């Protein structure tokens, strides 16, 4: 049986910022998608190594307000996912699921 944790970081900007967003996405090796109505561009970051680039960036240039708190939770998730994917997943799956539930609760409390 194969186990793998999935993680995703995404953001959306107005289409007028397409040029800079494409440069950022290229640097992060992320994918960009222009919405069908042409109003916004979305960036999705799903590879673990790309998430690690983003962590280095946000650690150096922190987000502001509650977004920083949400980032810290996402950061924990990525670090745990990396450890999980590098270890024997069956040996620690229950502990990881329990810990992720705690992170989800923490995120919900920030958003409320």
HELIX and SHEET records of a PDB file:
HELIX    1   1 UNK A   15  UNK A   17  5                                   3    
HELIX    2   2 UNK A   18  UNK A   28  1                                  11    
HELIX    3   3 UNK A   48  UNK A   60  1                                  13    
HELIX    4   4 UNK A   65  UNK A   86  1                                  22    
HELIX    5   5 UNK A   89  UNK A  111  1                                  23    
SHEET    1   A 3 UNK A   9  UNK A  14  0                                        
SHEET    2   A 3 UNK A  40  UNK A  45 -1                                        
SHEET    3   A 3 UNK A  31  UNK A  34 -1                                        
END                                                                             
